[in-house]
Amino acid sequence: MIIGGNDGLVTSYDLQTHELIDVWAVGSKVTALATLSLEEGGFIIAAGTAVGNLIIRQDWEEIIPRYHACGSKTINDLQFSKNG
């Protein structure tokens, strides 16, 4: 389970054990989340914020930070497209 909120944190929990897996600080209020499972294994997560930033990570690793400024308006919805 992945949760984001007002404190600017995205947290991931194991549904079976209820253990905290990871915490990711995105820097501002999280208003939208999307995830995509990859065919080769792993996943990608995108977080949209109240100040218009889009932050993307793959498998919780942020080798190169992927912050995209999308204007100053709140991002309310995110969705991955599997067909390119």
C-alpha positions in Angstrom: 0.0 0.0 0.0 1.3 3.5 -0.9 0.0 6.6 0.9 0.7 10.3 0.4 -0.5 13.3 2.2 -0.4 16.8 3.6 3.1 16.4 5.2 4.8 15.8 1.8 5.7 12.2 2.5 4.9 9.1 0.5 5.0 5.9 2.6 4.8 2.3 1.5 3.5 -0.5 3.8 3.5 -4.3 3.4 -0.2 -5.3 3.5 0.5 -8.7 5.1 2.9 -7.7 7.9 1.8 -4.0 8.2 5.5 -3.1 8.3 6.8 0.2 6.9 8.7 -0.4 3.7 9.9 3.0 2.8 9.3 6.8 3.2 9.9 9.3 0.4 9.9 13.0 1.1 8.5 14.9 -2.0 8.7 18.3 -0.4 5.1 19.5 -0.5 1.5 18.3 0.0 0.9 15.1 -2.1 -2.4 15.5 -4.0 -2.2 12.6 -6.5 -0.4 9.2 -6.8 0.0 6.7 -9.6 1.9 3.4 -9.8 2.8 1.1 -12.7 4.1 -2.5 -12.4 6.8 -3.2 -15.0 6.7 -6.5 -17.0 10.4 -7.1 -16.2 9.7 -6.6 -12.4 9.7 -3.6 -10.2 7.5 -0.6 -10.4 7.3 3.2 -11.1 5.5 5.6 -8.8 4.6 9.2 -9.7 3.5 11.8 -7.1 1.7 15.0 -8.0 1.8 17.9 -5.5 -0.3 20.9 -4.5 2.3 23.3 -6.0 2.3 21.7 -9.5 5.3 19.4 -9.2 5.5 15.9 -10.6 8.0 13.6 -9.1 8.8 10.1 -10.5 10.8 7.3 -9.0 11.5 3.7 -10.0 11.7 1.0 -7.4 12.1 3.6 -4.7 15.5 4.5 -6.2 16.1 8.1 -7.2 19.3 7.9 -9.1 18.6 11.1 -10.9 15.8 13.2 -9.3 12.9 13.5 -11.7 11.2 16.7 -10.7 9.0 18.2 -13.3 7.4 21.6 -12.8 3.9 21.5 -14.3 2.9 25.1 -13.4 1.7 26.4 -10.1 -1.7 24.6 -10.1 -2.5 21.5 -8.0 -2.1 18.2 -9.7 -5.3 16.3 -8.9 -5.0 13.1 -10.9 -2.2 11.0 -12.4 -2.4 7.9 -14.7 0.1 5.8 -16.5 -0.5 4.7 -20.1 0.8 1.2 -21.0 0.5 1.8 -24.7 3.2 4.5 -25.0 
